[in-house]
């Protein structure tokens, strides 16, 4: 079985990138904006760093914050503080999946500045076990004896083993710089770099919806998942159409069968009562059959009755489905045939209808058994 599911590629950077996490902000001096560095800033204009793509803010305490904003740059470029818009990717991650450390008990997160955070979480282990960020869940009494056993890998938290033998992680804002605050799960983050979700929107549909949170500023969205349950379709996110699109995989040889098959020739039949009452008993004109395999059965629609039979196993080409309409004159519809290629895009079959009991049907109707050879071709 060949199953092809394209990955949704990351199409752009998140709307805000915290560049100053690498270099703490400082109050601007006379050479920068004419503001006395000792006095600090009193308004945002005092913090102009002459870089067009940065958001220049005067934070509480008179400290300047110059945050790079990729949304101010042309598509495909990123903002670097002190340089402006430049080509090339400066992020190490776009989604949490990029940060997977293959440790089941860590929470893997892509931060707003494009760096990964892998946070141990004991609650993801079974009772009595703790999460080691290098080895995963391990058997332990669940009690600590020293502070070093409580390291949560977050630099700005104070990790303490309490007298009760439990770990405590207290955020310490003083360990952060540039007006940032300490988040117990994420470390030092921007206090605020956005006011609403609209400011974070990168206008790209397929990479998901960006949101503004008080702790993390702009957060990248979750890429649109276009996968369906059909292993024989290629599922894609179409950016120009802003929607998911699907097409049949020409290389699929799965046991799953699904699709609409146009048939040649089309089959037409009409019969009525033989008593001169003008009652039409059967009247059909079949131009296509719709195939679906489900729960080990092959279901075919298109005839007056839904036809059903065992679904062919992987590698098998033959099928035989039937459907019955009960009454004084039972009508049995049958499609028996063979797929003519491994991808099951075409088939040759016999389509037939039989009327029983024959004596009653012959006496009161003009309906007679019919059989015709047809060829089916699956639509793209």
C-alpha positions in Angstrom: 0.0 0.0 0.0 1.3 3.4 -1.0 0.0 6.3 1.0 1.1 9.9 0.1 0.3 12.7 2.5 2.2 15.9 1.7 3.5 17.9 4.6 2.1 21.5 4.9 5.2 23.5 4.6 5.8 26.5 6.8 5.1 29.5 4.5 6.2 32.5 6.6 7.7 33.7 9.9 5.5 34.5 12.9 4.3 38.1 13.1 6.7 39.1 15.9 10.2 37.9 16.7 11.8 38.7 20.0 15.3 39.7 18.8 16.2 41.4 22.1 16.2 38.0 23.9 19.8 37.7 22.7 20.9 41.2 23.5 19.2 43.0 26.5 17.7 46.4 25.7 19.2 49.5 27.1 18.1 53.1 27.5 19.0 55.1 24.4 21.7 57.7 24.9 22.3 61.1 23.3 23.9 59.5 20.2 20.7 57.5 19.6 17.8 59.9 20.2 18.9 62.9 22.2 17.6 61.4 25.5 19.8 61.4 28.6 20.4 57.7 29.3 20.6 58.3 33.0 17.1 59.8 33.0 15.7 57.0 30.8 12.6 57.5 28.5 9.2 59.0 29.2 7.5 58.3 25.9 7.8 55.8 23.0 9.3 58.5 20.7 12.3 58.7 23.0 13.2 55.1 22.1 13.6 55.4 18.3 16.4 53.2 17.3 16.2 54.3 13.6 15.4 50.7 12.5 12.0 51.0 10.6 10.9 47.4 11.3 11.2 47.5 15.1 8.4 48.4 17.6 10.0 51.1 19.9 8.4 51.1 23.3 9.1 53.0 26.6 8.5 50.5 29.4 7.7 51.1 33.0 10.8 52.4 34.8 12.0 54.4 31.8 13.6 51.4 30.0 13.5 51.3 26.1 12.3 48.1 24.3 13.0 47.8 20.6 11.3 44.6 19.4 11.8 43.4 15.8 8.5 42.9 13.9 8.7 40.7 10.8 5.2 41.9 9.7 6.8 45.2 8.8 9.1 43.5 6.3 8.4 42.2 2.7 7.4 38.6 2.4 10.4 36.3 2.9 12.4 38.7 4.9 12.9 39.0 8.7 13.6 42.0 10.9 17.0 42.2 12.7 17.4 44.9 15.3 20.0 47.4 14.3 20.0 46.2 10.7 16.4 46.3 9.5 14.7 43.9 7.0 17.1 41.1 5.8 16.7 37.9 3.8 17.1 34.5 5.4 15.4 32.6 8.2 16.6 33.5 11.7 14.1 31.2 13.5 15.0 27.7 14.6 11.4 26.6 14.8 8.0 27.4 13.4 5.6 25.0 15.2 5.9 22.9 18.4 6.5 19.9 16.1 9.9 21.4 15.2 10.9 21.2 18.8 10.1 17.6 19.5 12.9 16.2 21.7 11.5 12.7 21.7 11.0 12.8 25.4 7.4 11.9 26.1 7.1 13.8 29.3 8.4 17.2 28.2 6.1 20.0 26.8 7.7 21.0 23.5 7.0 24.6 22.6 8.1 27.0 19.8 8.6 30.4 21.5 7.7 33.7 19.8 11.4 34.3 19.0 11.7 31.1 17.1 13.6 29.1 19.8 12.5 25.8 21.4 11.6 25.2 25.0 11.3 21.6 26.3 9.7 21.8 29.7 9.7 18.6 31.9 6.2 17.9 33.3 5.9 15.3 36.0 2.1 15.1 35.5 2.7 13.4 32.2 4.3 10.5 34.0 2.6 7.7 36.0 2.0 8.3 39.7 5.2 8.2 41.6 7.5 9.0 38.7 9.3 12.2 37.7 10.2 13.5 34.3 13.9 13.7 33.6 14.5 16.1 30.6 17.2 13.8 29.2 15.8 10.3 30.0 12.0 10.8 30.4 9.8 9.3 33.1 11.7 7.3 35.8 10.7 5.4 38.9 11.2 7.5 42.0 9.7 8.0 45.4 8.4 11.3 44.2 10.1 13.2 47.0 13.2 15.4 46.8 16.0 15.8 49.2 18.0 18.7 47.7 17.4 21.6 45.5 19.4 20.2 42.6 16.8 17.5 42.2 14.2 20.1 41.4 15.8 21.7 38.3 13.0 22.5 35.9 15.4 23.8 33.2 13.8 27.3 33.3 16.5 29.8 34.1 14.3 32.4 35.7 12.6 30.2 38.3 13.9 29.5 41.8 13.9 25.8 42.2 13.6 24.6 45.8 13.1 21.3 47.6 10.6 22.1 50.4 10.6 20.6 53.9 7.8 18.4 52.7 10.1 16.8 50.1 8.3 18.4 47.2 9.7 20.6 44.4 8.7 24.3 44.2 9.3 26.5 41.2 8.9 30.2 41.9 9.2 32.7 39.0 11.8 35.4 39.6 11.2 38.5 37.4 14.5 40.0 38.6 16.3 37.3 36.6 14.9 38.6 33.3 16.1 41.7 31.4 14.7 44.3 29.1 11.3 44.6 30.8 10.5 40.9 30.4 8.7 38.8 33.0 9.3 35.2 34.1 6.8 32.6 33.0 7.2 29.4 35.1 6.7 27.2 32.0 8.3 29.4 29.3 11.0 31.4 30.9 11.6 35.1 30.2 9.0 36.4 27.8 7.8 39.8 26.6 5.4 41.5 28.9 3.4 42.6 25.9 4.3 43.1 22.3 0.8 43.1 20.8 -2.6 44.5 21.7 -4.9 42.1 19.8 -4.9 39.1 17.4 -5.2 41.4 14.4 -1.7 42.7 15.0 -0.3 39.2 14.8 -2.1 38.1 11.6 0.5 37.3 8.9 -2.3 36.9 6.4 -1.2 33.4 5.5 -4.1 30.9 5.6 -2.2 27.6 5.6 0.0 28.2 8.6 -3.0 28.7 10.9 -4.3 31.6 12.9 -1.8 33.7 15.0 -3.0 34.9 18.4 -1.9 37.6 20.9 -1.4 36.4 24.5 -0.3 38.6 27.4 2.7 36.4 28.3 4.0 35.4 24.9 3.1 38.3 22.6 2.4 37.0 19.1 2.1 33.2 19.0 2.3 31.2 15.7 -0.9 29.3 14.8 -1.3 25.6 14.1 -0.9 24.8 10.4 -4.2 23.8 8.7 -4.6 20.0 8.8 -6.2 18.9 5.5 -5.8 15.1 6.1 -8.9 13.0 5.6 -9.5 9.3 6.2 -9.1 8.2 2.6 -5.6 6.8 2.1 -5.9 7.2 -1.7 -6.3 10.9 -1.8 -3.6 13.6 -1.8 -4.6 16.3 0.6 -3.2 19.7 0.3 -3.7 23.2 1.7 -4.2 25.6 -1.2 -3.0 29.0 -0.2 -4.3 30.8 -3.3 -7.8 29.3 -2.7 -7.5 29.5 1.1 -9.0 26.0 1.5 -8.1 22.3 1.6 -8.1 20.5 -1.8 -8.0 16.8 -2.5 -7.2 14.7 -5.5 -6.8 11.0 -6.2 -3.3 9.5 -5.7 -2.4 7.8 -9.0 0.1 5.6 -7.2 -2.3 4.3 -4.6 -2.7 0.5 -4.5 -4.5 0.3 -1.2 -7.3 -2.1 -0.5 -9.6 0.9 0.0 -11.8 1.6 -3.0 -13.5 4.9 -3.4 -14.5 7.0 -6.3 -17.1 7.6 -9.0 -16.7 5.5 -12.2 -18.2 6.6 -15.4 -19.5 3.6 -17.4 -19.6 2.9 -21.1 -22.1 2.2 -22.5 -24.7 3.7 -20.3 -27.4 1.2 -19.4 -31.0 2.0 -20.0 -34.1 -0.1 -19.3 -37.8 0.5 -19.0 -40.7 -2.0 -18.5 -44.3 -1.7 -17.4 -47.4 -3.7 -16.6 -48.8 -6.0 -19.3 -52.5 -5.2 -18.4 -52.6 -2.0 -20.3 -52.8 0.1 -17.1 -49.7 2.2 -18.1 -47.9 1.4 -14.8 -44.1 1.9 -15.2 -42.5 -0.8 -13.0 -38.8 -0.2 -13.8 -37.2 2.8 -15.4 -33.4 3.6 -15.1 -30.7 5.2 -17.1 -27.3 4.5 -15.4 -24.3 6.6 -16.5 -22.0 6.0 -13.5 -21.5 3.9 -10.3 -20.1 5.3 -7.0 -17.8 2.9 -5.1 -17.0 3.0 -1.4 -15.3 0.3 0.7 -16.4 0.4 4.4 -16.1 -2.1 7.2 -14.9 -4.9 5.0 -17.8 -4.3 2.5 -17.8 -2.8 -1.0 -20.9 -0.5 -1.4 -21.9 0.5 -5.0 -24.6 3.1 -5.7 -26.1 4.1 -9.0 -28.5 1.3 -9.7 -32.1 1.4 -8.4 -31.0 -0.6 -5.4 -27.8 -0.1 -3.4 -25.5 -3.1 -4.2 -23.2 -4.6 -1.6 -20.6 -7.4 -1.3 -17.3 -8.3 0.3 -14.6 -5.7 -0.3 -11.6 -7.1 -2.3 -8.5 -7.7 -0.2 -5.3 -5.8 -1.0 -4.0 -7.1 -4.3 -7.3 -8.6 -5.4 -9.0 -7.3 -8.5 -12.4 -9.1 -8.5 -15.6 -7.8 -7.0 -19.2 -9.0 -6.9 -22.0 -6.8 -5.4 -25.8 -7.2 -5.4 -28.9 -5.3 -4.3 -32.6 -6.4 -4.1 -35.9 -4.5 -4.3 -38.5 -6.8 -2.8 -42.1 -7.0 -3.9 -44.5 -9.1 -5.9 -41.8 -9.2 -8.5 -38.4 -9.1 -6.8 -35.7 -7.2 -8.7 -32.1 -8.3 -8.2 -29.4 -5.9 -9.4 -25.8 -7.2 -9.8 -22.4 -5.8 -10.8 -19.7 -8.5 -11.2 -16.4 -7.6 -12.6 -12.6 -7.1 -12.3 -10.4 -4.1 -12.0 -8.0 -3.9 -14.9 -5.0 -2.2 -13.3 -3.3 -2.2 -9.9 -4.4 1.4 -9.2 -8.1 0.3 -9.8 -8.9 3.2 -12.0 -10.8 1.1 -14.6 -12.8 -2.1 -14.5 -14.7 -4.5 -16.8 -17.9 -5.9 -15.5 -21.3 -7.4 -16.2 -24.3 -5.4 -15.0 -27.5 -7.4 -14.8 -31.0 -7.3 -13.4 -33.2 -10.3 -12.8 -36.9 -10.5 -12.0 -38.3 -13.3 -9.8 -40.5 -15.2 -9.5 -40.4 -15.5 -13.3 -44.0 -16.8 -13.8 -45.7 -13.9 -12.0 -43.5 -11.3 -13.5 -44.0 -12.7 -17.0 -47.8 -12.8 -16.6 -48.4 -9.3 -15.4 -45.4 -7.2 -16.7 -43.2 -6.7 -19.7 -40.1 -6.9 -17.5 -37.5 -9.4 -18.6 -34.0 -10.2 -17.3 -31.3 -8.0 -18.7 -27.5 -8.3 -18.9 -24.9 -5.9 -20.4 -21.1 -5.7 -20.5 -19.8 -2.3 -19.2 -16.4 -0.6 -18.7 -15.9 1.8 -15.8 -13.4 4.6 -15.6 -12.7 6.5 -12.3 -13.0 10.2 -12.4 -9.9 12.2 -11.4 
